[in-house]
Amino acid sequence: MKGRAIEYLPEELAWVEANKTLPREQMWRRFCFLFQRQDVSKTHLAALCKRNGWLTGRTGCFEKGQVPLNKGKTMPFHPNSAATRFKKGQRPVNKLDIGAESIDRDGYVKICVAEPNPWTGAPTRMAFKHRWLWEKANGPVPEGHALKCLDGDKRNCDPSNWEAVPRGLLPRLSGRWRMPYDSAPAELKPTLLAIAKLEHAARGRRKGPVGI
């Protein structure tokens, strides 16, 4: 339910427009003092300015040539703060050496490689180890394809243990229609993969090119 509309006298509106560049808190306090308006809140006054396009002209961003208020000032010494500051030459605890590995939450191995990070510009980046090794041996993964672990062990990153398959084939290995591929006995995996490929190829012939 909407409340009662706030009414303003012409002289009040003229004052607000003339003082629109003041900080809203300061403008509101002066307005209430000058016109004895106890029924007008800071939110009401801000909404009035917004409706009429009476903006402060401030963007909240530093303008070119603007001097920061704390320029030239040093942080006051405090023993608790000083104990946690980085020292010159100190190594961050989360820094990884080239070749360092970790396991992500999905069970895939990630490795720190000496390749530029396209997002941060850092000289190293984290890569999925199985994909990185596979592409070193076979070239880039074809468009529309993903690497499938053949023995079900995601930590086995040998390129021979991974095969590039169409992404549309992956749901057929998830267990939606038959035994899940990853948890199936080793002797059944080749059969399950072969069946999934045949079904995907048959569907592709009916609806379009395989892999789309």
N, C-alpha and C positions, 0 to 999 in steps of 0.2 A: 504494500500500500504506500503510495507516494505521500510525502508530507506537504504542508502548506508552502506555496511559493513565497520566496523572500522578495519583498518590494523595496526599492531604493528610490530616494529622492534624486532629482536631476543634479543637485549640487554634490550629492554623495557619489554618483556615477562619474561626474567630472573629476572629483578628487582622486578616485581610484584610477581613472585613466591617466591622470597627470603623474601618478606615483607608481605606475605599473612596473617600473624597473627595480623597485625596492624588493629585498628578500620578503617572501610571503609572510613569514612570522612577524617581521618588523612592520610591514604594511598593515597587517591585520590589527596589531596592537594599537598603532596610531589611529587607524580608522575607528576602532571601538571607543577610544578615548575622546577623539574629536567630536564624534557624532552620537556618543552615548548609546551605541547599538549593542545591547547585550544578547540580542537574538541572532546575531551573525557570527558564525564560527569561521575558523581559518579555512575549512573545507568549502564553506559557502562562498567566501571571497575568492578563493582559487578557482572555483567553478565559474564564477561570474567573469573573471578575467579570461578564462579559457573560451567561454561562449562568445565573448566579444573580440577575441584575438588580441587581447592586451598582454603580450608576452614580455618577459623580462629582458630578452635579447641575449641571455646567457645560454650557452650550449652545454656547459659542464666539461668542455674540452679545453686543453691549453691552446692558446693562440700563438702564432709564430711571433717570437720575440718576447713572450711573456716570461717573467722571472719567477720561478717557484719560491714560495714563501720561506722554505727551509734551505735555500741556496747558501752555501758557505758555512752552514751550521754543522756541528759534529754531534753525534749521539752522546748524551751524557753517560759517563761510566757507571755501570752497575755490575757487581760481581756475578750475579745470576745470569745476566744477559751476556756478559763477556765469556762465560764458560761454555756457552752454546754457539758462539759465533765461529764461522769458518776461519781457519788460519791459512796464511799463504802457503801453497803447496800441499794443503791437506787433501786427501783422497776421499771423495764421497763414498759412503758405505754401499750405495746401490750401483756404483760403477762396475761394469763388466769388462773383462779382458776379452780380446778376440779369441773365439773358440769356446767361451764359457756357455754352458747350456742350462736350460731350465725346462720344466714341464708345465704346460698351461692347464687350465681347469678341465679341458676336454681330453687331456692325456697325450697331446702332441708335443714333440720335442722342439724347442726353439733354441737357436744358436746365434751368438753374436758374430757377425761377419764384417770384414773390412770393406764395406761398400757404403757409399753415402746414403744417409737417410733422406728420402725425398721430401719428408714433412718438416724436419727440423734442420737439415743441412749438416748434421753431425757426421763425422767421418766413418762411423760404424752404425749398424742397424741390427735389429733382431729379425731373424727369418725362420720360417718353418724348416727344420733341418731336412726332412724327407723331400720337400719340394726343391730346396736349394741344391741338394745333391742330385736329384733326378734331372733338374734342368742343366746342371753341369755336364751330365752324361748324355742327355737327349735333346737339349734345346728347350725353348719355352713350351709350357703346357698349351696345347691347342685351344683356341677360343671355343667356349661352350663345353669344355671338358674339365674334369677334376681328377685328382690322383686318388686311387682306391688302394687301400692296404690289402695285400693278397692273403697274408697269413693271419690277419686280425690283430696283430701286435703293432700298435701305433709307434712304439719305441724302436722298432726295427726299421731304421731309416735307409737301409741298403737300397739303391735304386731298383734292383731286381725284384724287390718286394712290393713295388708300387707300379700301378698301371693307369695310364690316362684313359678314362672312360667318359662317355657323354653324361652330363649332369642329369639328364632325364632318366638315366638307367639307375641312379642311386636309390630312388624309392623302392625299386624292385628288390634291392638287397637289404632293405631295412627291417624286413619281417612283417610287412603289412599283409602280404599275400601268402607267404610261406615262412619256413625257418629263417631267422635272421642270419645273415652271412657271417658276421663277425663272431658270433657265438657257436656257429656250426662246427662239427668235427672237421679236422683238417682234410680228411679223405672226401668229404662232401663239398668243400668249398669250390673246387673246379667245376663240379656239376651245377651248383647253384649259379655261379657266374656265367656259365655257358647258357643256361636256360634264360637268365635275365637278358643276356645279349640278344638271343633269338627273339624274345618277346618284344624287346625294344626295337629291333630291326623291323619286325613285322608291323608294329604300330607306326614306325616311320614310313614304311611303304604305303600305308593307308592314308596318313595325314601330312606327309611331307618328308623332307630330307632328314636322315638320321642325325641325331645330335641337336635338333632344334626343339 
